[in-house]
Amino acid sequence: MKNFFKKMETIMAAAAFGEAGEFETARQILNEEKQRKTGRPSRYETARPSVRPTLRAD
């Protein structure tokens, strides 16, 4: 529920700037929200060894 209200606050702030004619500022506000969500690495982008070690019994 907290995320919902934060998202609505961001959208309403961008809408207020848009109504005032500050379209670029409204875009920046909305882009900041996107960057916050995607700012952390996904679970697929973590550093993992690309080659599996070969285990051999000699």
Secondary structure, 3 states (H helix, E strand, C coil): CHHHHHHHHHHHHHHHHHHCCCHHHHHHHHHHHHHHHHCCCCCCCCCCCCCCCCCCCC
